[in-house]
């Protein structure tokens, strides 16, 4: 699957932009599911489940890392949009 994504620039762009949400939101502060739009278009969901803050089904594994253009939240897996 990874080879197919890497071979298709449009698909790779969609997967990467699915990881980007506009605005500054802390996924650790949502105890009820909240839908957030992504730059790719489809939504991701912030939630608190099984003792972990989650983005979709991926656990948020640290505090946010501030960058020049936003905040990066480290998660434990790659998010794939539903096609």
C-alpha positions in Angstrom: 0.0 0.0 0.0 2.8 2.4 0.9 4.4 1.9 -2.6 1.1 2.7 -4.3 0.7 5.9 -2.2 4.3 7.0 -2.9 3.9 6.3 -6.6 0.9 8.6 -7.0 1.6 12.3 -6.3 -2.0 13.3 -6.0 -2.8 10.4 -3.6 0.3 11.2 -1.5 -0.8 14.9 -1.4 -4.3 13.9 -0.2 -2.9 11.6 2.5 -0.5 14.3 3.8 -3.0 17.2 3.7 -5.5 14.9 5.6 -3.1 15.3 8.5 -3.5 19.1 8.5 -6.3 21.0 10.2 -6.7 24.8 10.1 -6.6 26.8 13.3 -5.1 26.1 16.7 -6.9 23.3 18.5 -5.6 21.0 21.2 -7.0 17.5 20.5 -6.3 16.6 24.2 -9.1 19.0 25.2 -12.0 17.2 23.5 -13.8 14.7 25.7 -16.7 14.3 23.3 -16.1 13.6 19.6 -15.5 16.8 17.6 -15.3 16.8 13.8 -12.5 19.0 12.4 -12.1 19.7 8.6 -8.7 18.9 7.0 -6.9 20.6 4.1 -7.7 17.5 2.1 -11.4 18.0 2.7 -12.6 15.0 4.7 -13.0 15.5 8.5 -10.9 14.0 11.3 -12.4 13.4 14.7 -10.9 14.5 18.1 -12.0 12.3 21.0 -11.0 11.0 24.3 -11.3 7.2 24.5 -9.8 4.4 26.6 -7.7 6.9 28.6 -6.1 8.5 25.5 -6.8 11.6 23.4 -7.3 10.4 19.9 -7.4 11.7 16.3 -9.7 9.2 14.6 -8.3 6.0 16.1 -4.7 7.2 16.6 -3.5 8.1 20.1 -2.0 11.5 20.6 1.4 10.6 22.2 2.8 13.9 23.4 2.2 17.6 24.0 2.1 19.8 20.9 5.4 20.8 19.2 5.3 24.4 18.2 6.6 25.2 14.7 6.8 28.4 12.7 3.5 27.8 11.0 1.5 25.8 13.6 1.5 23.1 16.2 2.4 19.5 15.4 0.7 16.7 17.4 2.5 13.4 17.4 0.2 10.4 16.9 0.9 6.7 16.8 -0.2 5.9 13.3 -0.8 7.3 9.8 -4.2 8.7 9.1 -5.8 7.6 5.9 -8.8 9.3 4.5 -11.8 7.2 3.3 -11.8 7.2 -0.5 
